């Protein structure tokens, strides 16, 4: 598996994943609460 990463720009892949996650969180209206838990704004913890 490690040998496969020789041909992959892992940093660029991580950046893309973070951007996609941020977009999904925005669509789902997800926020981090005071306890560090990530929840949709309309949910109670």
Phi and psi restraints in degrees (value plus and minus 20) as a CYANA .aco file:
   2 UNK   PHI     -79.0   -39.0
   2 UNK   PSI     -58.6   -18.6
   3 UNK   PHI     -81.9   -41.9
   3 UNK   PSI     -50.2   -10.2
   4 UNK   PHI     -86.8   -46.8
   4 UNK   PSI     -48.4    -8.4
   5 UNK   PHI     -95.5   -55.5
   5 UNK   PSI     -30.7     9.3
   6 UNK   PHI     -81.7   -41.7
   6 UNK   PSI     -47.5    -7.5
   7 UNK   PHI    -123.4   -83.4
   7 UNK   PSI     -17.4    22.6
   8 UNK   PHI    -133.5   -93.5
   8 UNK   PSI     115.0   155.0
   9 UNK   PHI    -102.3   -62.3
   9 UNK   PSI      69.3   109.3
  10 UNK   PHI     -81.3   -41.3
  10 UNK   PSI     -56.6   -16.6
  11 UNK   PHI     -85.4   -45.4
  11 UNK   PSI     -62.4   -22.4
  12 UNK   PHI     -86.2   -46.2
  12 UNK   PSI     -58.5   -18.5
  13 UNK   PHI     -84.0   -44.0
  13 UNK   PSI     -62.8   -22.8
  14 UNK   PHI     -83.3   -43.3
  14 UNK   PSI     -61.5   -21.5
  15 UNK   PHI     -81.1   -41.1
  15 UNK   PSI     -63.3   -23.3
  16 UNK   PHI     -83.0   -43.0
  16 UNK   PSI     -62.3   -22.3
  17 UNK   PHI     -83.7   -43.7
  17 UNK   PSI     -61.6   -21.6
  18 UNK   PHI     -84.1   -44.1
  18 UNK   PSI     -60.6   -20.6
  19 UNK   PHI     -84.0   -44.0
  19 UNK   PSI     -63.2   -23.2
  20 UNK   PHI     -85.1   -45.1
  20 UNK   PSI     -60.8   -20.8
  21 UNK   PHI     -83.4   -43.4
  21 UNK   PSI     -62.8   -22.8
  22 UNK   PHI     -81.0   -41.0
  22 UNK   PSI     -59.7   -19.7
  23 UNK   PHI     -85.9   -45.9
  23 UNK   PSI     -62.6   -22.6
  24 UNK   PHI     -84.6   -44.6
  24 UNK   PSI     -63.8   -23.8
  25 UNK   PHI     -81.6   -41.6
  25 UNK   PSI     -58.2   -18.2
  26 UNK   PHI     -85.4   -45.4
  26 UNK   PSI     -64.4   -24.4
  27 UNK   PHI     -81.8   -41.8
  27 UNK   PSI     -61.2   -21.2
  28 UNK   PHI    -105.3   -65.3
  28 UNK   PSI     -20.0    20.0
  29 UNK   PHI      38.1    78.1
  29 UNK   PSI      26.9    66.9
  30 UNK   PHI    -111.5   -71.5
  30 UNK   PSI     114.8   154.8
  31 UNK   PHI    -154.1  -114.1
  31 UNK   PSI     137.4   177.4
  32 UNK   PHI    -112.6   -72.6
  32 UNK   PSI     108.3   148.3
  33 UNK   PHI    -107.3   -67.3
  33 UNK   PSI    -197.5  -157.5
  34 UNK   PHI     -82.4   -42.4
  34 UNK   PSI     -46.2    -6.2
  35 UNK   PHI    -105.6   -65.6
  35 UNK   PSI     -19.8    20.2
  36 UNK   PHI      65.4   105.4
  36 UNK   PSI     -15.7    24.3
  37 UNK   PHI    -104.1   -64.1
  37 UNK   PSI     121.4   161.4
  38 UNK   PHI    -118.7   -78.7
  38 UNK   PSI      98.3   138.3
  39 UNK   PHI    -159.3  -119.3
  39 UNK   PSI     136.9   176.9
  40 UNK   PHI     -90.1   -50.1
  40 UNK   PSI     125.4   165.4
  41 UNK   PHI     -79.1   -39.1
  41 UNK   PSI     -48.4    -8.4
  42 UNK   PHI    -106.9   -66.9
  42 UNK   PSI     -14.9    25.1
  43 UNK   PHI    -122.5   -82.5
  43 UNK   PSI     129.6   169.6
  44 UNK   PHI    -129.4   -89.4
  44 UNK   PSI     127.4   167.4
